[in-house]
Amino acid sequence: MWMEERAGKRINETRIRQALETGAEVLATVCPLCLTQLDSAVKVLNMDDRIRVRDILELVAERIE
């Protein structure tokens, strides 16, 4: 699960690029591993100002407060 990818493109970076192509400003997930990997890709790609990765529970909590 925590092994580094050695060949090809990094899937987490590919997913962030795909999300950006849709115009999304927030990418939501409930998976802790996905949250970590996608957040890492946002930082590696220097896209902090264009998209945020959030846990769905965070989004729900903000709406019910």
Residue, then its C-alpha position, 0 to 999 in steps of 0.5 A: m500500500w505504501m510502496e513508491e511507484r517506479a514506472g509510469k505516471r503517478i495515479n494520484e497526480t493523474r487524478i488531480r489533473q483530471a479533476l482540474e479539467t472538470g473545473a472542480e475546486v474541491l475534490a472530496t473523498v471518504c478514504p483516508l489513503c486517497l485523502t493523503q495521496l491526493d493531497s500530496a499530489v496537489k502539493v507536488l503539482n503546486m495546485d494549492d491555489r486551484i483545488r482542495v482535497r477534503d474529507i466528505l465528513e468535513l464538508v457535511a460537518e460545515r453544513i450542519e453547524 
